[in-house]
């Protein structure tokens, strides 16, 4: 059972459908634990989504239920993807939204990897 306030995992969410090959994506990286692909509505010159291949609703769900190898594999993949995209030198942002107040739109745990230009402050004042 998922651990989060987001409810049960929806196997028909867009990321589940991408993982099943029902919806195409522009792959950046893939291994046993992770799929990374370009966002279809990029918010930066580089905007890649990194998702675990298993069904987790949120970061809370992933951190509670994923095994150590999967968590380590996901974390290491983020670093490899950033390096492959040439983001290490100038820097990049890793962001994950959890829940409605944070703006999570797809109920499958995912991380946004942003870079390729100065990204500005984390949050606008106010």
FENFENKA-V954556 format. One record per residue. N is the residue number from 1. RES is the residue in three letters. PHI is phi in whole degrees, -180 to 180 (none if undefined). OMEGA is omega in whole degrees, -180 to 180 (* if undefined). Layout:
N/RES/PHI/OMEGA ; N/RES/PHI/OMEGA
This chain:
1/UNK/none/-179 ; 2/UNK/-60/178 ; 3/UNK/-107/175 ; 4/UNK/172/176 ; 5/UNK/-87/-175 ; 6/UNK/-93/180 ; 7/UNK/87/-177 ; 8/UNK/-73/178 ; 9/UNK/-67/177 ; 10/UNK/-98/-178 ; 11/UNK/-68/178 ; 12/UNK/-105/177 ; 13/UNK/-67/-172 ; 14/UNK/-59/-179 ; 15/UNK/-72/175 ; 16/UNK/-62/179 ; 17/UNK/-69/175 ; 18/UNK/-64/179 ; 19/UNK/-60/179 ; 20/UNK/-82/180 ; 21/UNK/83/-180 ; 22/UNK/-79/178 ; 23/UNK/-125/-179 ; 24/UNK/-74/174 ; 25/UNK/-147/175 ; 26/UNK/-96/-175 ; 27/UNK/-66/174 ; 28/UNK/-110/-174 ; 29/UNK/-159/174 ; 30/UNK/-154/172 ; 31/UNK/-145/-177 ; 32/UNK/-64/-173 ; 33/UNK/-108/-165 ; 34/UNK/-135/167 ; 35/UNK/-127/177 ; 36/UNK/-125/-177 ; 37/UNK/-153/179 ; 38/UNK/-69/175 ; 39/UNK/-69/-179 ; 40/UNK/-77/176 ; 41/UNK/-128/-173 ; 42/UNK/-63/178 ; 43/UNK/-106/177 ; 44/UNK/-153/178 ; 45/UNK/-54/172 ; 46/UNK/-116/178 ; 47/UNK/-143/-176 ; 48/UNK/-117/175 ; 49/UNK/-100/179 ; 50/UNK/-119/-176 ; 51/UNK/-129/171 ; 52/UNK/-73/-180 ; 53/UNK/-79/178 ; 54/UNK/-90/-174 ; 55/UNK/-81/174 ; 56/UNK/-122/-178 ; 57/UNK/-76/-171 ; 58/UNK/-154/175 ; 59/UNK/-61/179 ; 60/UNK/-59/179 ; 61/UNK/-64/180 ; 62/UNK/-60/-176 ; 63/UNK/-68/180 ; 64/UNK/-84/-171 ; 65/UNK/-111/-178 ; 66/UNK/-71/176 ; 67/UNK/-77/-178 ; 68/UNK/-58/-179 ; 69/UNK/-65/-180 ; 70/UNK/-70/179 ; 71/UNK/-65/178 ; 72/UNK/-64/180 ; 73/UNK/-62/179 ; 74/UNK/-65/-179 ; 75/UNK/-63/180 ; 76/UNK/-66/179 ; 77/UNK/-63/178 ; 78/UNK/-56/179 ; 79/UNK/-63/179 ; 80/UNK/-64/-179 ; 81/UNK/-64/179 ; 82/UNK/-59/180 ; 83/UNK/-65/180 ; 84/UNK/-61/-180 ; 85/UNK/-83/178 ; 86/UNK/74/-176 ; 87/UNK/-94/-174 ; 88/UNK/-59/-173 ; 89/UNK/-67/-177 ; 90/UNK/-81/180 ; 91/UNK/108/-178 ; 92/UNK/-157/179 ; 93/UNK/-121/174 ; 94/UNK/-114/-175 ; 95/UNK/-137/172 ; 96/UNK/-134/177 ; 97/UNK/-96/177 ; 98/UNK/-131/177 ; 99/UNK/93/-175 ; 100/UNK/-62/-178 ; 101/UNK/-64/179 ; 102/UNK/-89/178 ; 103/UNK/94/178 ; 104/UNK/-66/-177 ; 105/UNK/-98/-178 ; 106/UNK/-113/-177 ; 107/UNK/-81/172 ; 108/UNK/-136/-178 ; 109/UNK/-50/178 ; 110/UNK/-154/178 ; 111/UNK/-122/174 ; 112/UNK/-93/175 ; 113/UNK/-114/-177 ; 114/UNK/-112/174 ; 115/UNK/-178/177 ; 116/UNK/92/179 ; 117/UNK/-169/173 ; 118/UNK/-58/-173 ; 119/UNK/-98/179 ; 120/UNK/79/-177 ; 121/UNK/-70/179 ; 122/UNK/-60/180 ; 123/UNK/-132/176 ; 124/UNK/-72/178 ; 125/UNK/-60/175 ; 126/UNK/138/*
